[in-house]
Amino acid sequence: MKCPLCNHPIHEGAPTCPHCDRDGTELRHMYEDRPTQLRLLNDGAGILRVNDRRQVEQWIKKFNKEFPTCYFTVHTVDLKDHENAQSYGIWALNEPSYSDLPTSSRDDSGLCLVIDVHKKQAAISYGYQLEPYLNDELCFNAIANAHPYMLDHSYIEALELMRHGIRKMMRSQARKANSILKKKRLTDRIK
């Protein structure tokens, strides 16, 4: 488990993070001014035109069909200096309720892409069920190619590159997981 505020690894039962000495409840207070009733595409920064929003919503729907037990959410935000995209992503996976969440998805299998237009940063946060399959390096590599487009304010192009990288990462990890299940002869248990 990672601390939602400083992103360092911590023990699951630890009352506070040994690195920053804060607990997870501070995350709720940090973003208490944010709405908690959202859609899977949350353009809080207002950077997407109507057609761009429709396009991103289609990407989200395709992702959710391809990986039916997971859900994908995209947030464009303008975070304050003491906030960061990673902690916002963790908050977005745990606090809000999504009106368009697929019924086949699990609450703890979310994948959240956060784009902070103020700091020109992006981060991927993921739910507990995806922790055995994803890590910070994989997530960083999935979205790193889009950074020049973010610096140029070409957000739809950046989102397209990130979508492609995330989909490629998820497909690769799904193949690895299936291969392990086949080797252990457990594939008949998950149908």
HELIX and SHEET records of a PDB file:
HELIX    1   1 THR A   25  MET A   30  1                                   6    
HELIX    2   2 VAL A   50  GLU A   66  1                                  17    
HELIX    3   3 ALA A   85  ASN A   94  1                                  10    
HELIX    4   4 TYR A  128  LEU A  130  5                                   3    
HELIX    5   5 ASP A  136  ILE A  143  1                                   8    
HELIX    6   6 ALA A  144  ALA A  146  5                                   3    
HELIX    7   7 HIS A  147  LEU A  151  1                                   5    
HELIX    8   8 TYR A  155  LYS A  183  1                                  29    
HELIX    9   9 THR A  187  ARG A  189  5                                   3    
SHEET    1   A 2 GLN A  37  LEU A  38  0                                        
SHEET    2   A 2 SER A  97  TYR A  98  1                                        
SHEET    1   B 4 LEU A  41  ASP A  43  0                                        
SHEET    2   B 4 TYR A  71  VAL A  77  1                                        
SHEET    3   B 4 GLY A 110  ASP A 116  1                                        
SHEET    4   B 4 GLN A 121  TYR A 126 -1                                        
END                                                                             
